[in-house]
Amino acid sequence: MNTRFNKLWATKTKDDEWWSSFITSPIAIALNYFVVDIKWLTPNKITLISFITAIIATIFIVLGGVQNFIISAVLIHLSHIFDCMDGQMARYRKTTSIAGSYYDKLTDELQVALWFGAVGYVAFNQTQQVLPLMLAFIGVVAYAFRGYVKYVSFHTQMDNNKNYLFDLAIRESTTKKDDVAGIGFGFIANLRWLMREQQKVIYVNEGVFIFMLSLALVINSFIPESLTLMLWVFAISQTILAIGRTWHKCREISALDRPIILDKPLENKTCHR
């Protein structure tokens, strides 16, 4: 097997999101195979290309029409493929950076707001009802709130333990998942992995967004209600996940305030020299 391809495959995120895991991420590896050694093409430049592609996709959504919707669906997938490529390239070159991670996460948040805001606008024009705009707004706010809760949780725990992020990184580094599929594994092992990956659809994260947004755009000419139905799924799922994360983090932080109960009282011992 080609050494470059093996090294690229090793950069694939072990616990990737649904759809990314078995569609966009493998395609990104295939594209990276041809460009990963081009020195002037950096991971940050690919992040920028991904975001520009996302903006162009948004424009095609707003323009409306069957052809423009299909183009936008392709561009949304292409943007996500680029989004996978930048991290893979950085890990392949061993040039991962804090700034690169920040830009990647920032553009991810912005493009979700752009895409669903645009779909809300188009669905409003189609139905002449304010409901799609409200659903898009609720979904985007709830999605952003999930990230905000995570940030507040980290900040609060750091007030209690200055080494919290360091300790978290240590725990995550010791719980890395082993490969159970991919290159070197048989057909049955890969099939089992693919079946297990389908469970991730319930998390309704960015990988699921890519799929359901593109599908709603493509089938809109056959099912005019597809955009509004997709926005319902987006709004409800993100609201439930936001509430769930808030509840989980509240329990996690509340545990810090619980007094430590000792089984036996401490004995008053003196030191003997």
Secondary structure as the mmCIF struct_conf table of DSSP 4:
data_model
#
loop_
_struct_conf.conf_type_id
_struct_conf.id
_struct_conf.beg_label_comp_id
_struct_conf.beg_label_asym_id
_struct_conf.beg_label_seq_id
_struct_conf.end_label_comp_id
_struct_conf.end_label_asym_id
_struct_conf.end_label_seq_id
HELX_RH_AL_P HELX_RH_AL_P1 THR A 3 ALA A 10
TURN_TY1_P TURN_TY1_P1 THR A 11 THR A 11
BEND BEND1 LYS A 12 LYS A 12
TURN_TY1_P TURN_TY1_P2 LYS A 14 ASP A 15
HELX_LH_PP_P HELX_LH_PP_P1 ASP A 16 GLU A 17
TURN_TY1_P TURN_TY1_P3 TRP A 18 TRP A 19
HELX_RH_PI_P HELX_RH_PI_P1 SER A 20 THR A 24
HELX_RH_AL_P HELX_RH_AL_P2 SER A 25 VAL A 35
TURN_TY1_P TURN_TY1_P4 VAL A 36 ASP A 37
TURN_TY1_P TURN_TY1_P5 LYS A 39 TRP A 40
HELX_RH_AL_P HELX_RH_AL_P3 PRO A 43 LEU A 63
BEND BEND2 GLY A 65 GLY A 65
HELX_RH_AL_P HELX_RH_AL_P4 VAL A 66 ARG A 93
TURN_TY1_P TURN_TY1_P6 LYS A 94 LYS A 94
HELX_RH_AL_P HELX_RH_AL_P5 ILE A 98 THR A 127
BEND BEND3 VAL A 130 VAL A 130
HELX_RH_AL_P HELX_RH_AL_P6 LEU A 131 ASN A 160
TURN_TY1_P TURN_TY1_P7 LYS A 162 ASN A 163
HELX_RH_AL_P HELX_RH_AL_P7 TYR A 164 SER A 173
TURN_TY1_P TURN_TY1_P8 THR A 174 THR A 175
HELX_LH_PP_P HELX_LH_PP_P2 LYS A 176 ASP A 179
BEND BEND4 ALA A 181 GLY A 182
TURN_TY1_P TURN_TY1_P9 ILE A 183 GLY A 184
BEND BEND5 PHE A 185 PHE A 185
HELX_RH_AL_P HELX_RH_AL_P8 PHE A 187 GLU A 197
HELX_RH_3T_P HELX_RH_3T_P1 GLN A 198 TYR A 203
HELX_RH_AL_P HELX_RH_AL_P9 GLU A 206 VAL A 218
TURN_TY1_P TURN_TY1_P10 ILE A 219 PHE A 222
TURN_TY1_P TURN_TY1_P11 PRO A 224 GLU A 225
HELX_RH_AL_P HELX_RH_AL_P10 SER A 226 SER A 254
HELX_RH_3T_P HELX_RH_3T_P2 ALA A 255 ASP A 257
BEND BEND6 ARG A 258 ARG A 258
HELX_LH_PP_P HELX_LH_PP_P3 PRO A 259 LEU A 262
BEND BEND7 ASP A 263 LYS A 264
HELX_LH_PP_P HELX_LH_PP_P4 PRO A 265 GLU A 267
#
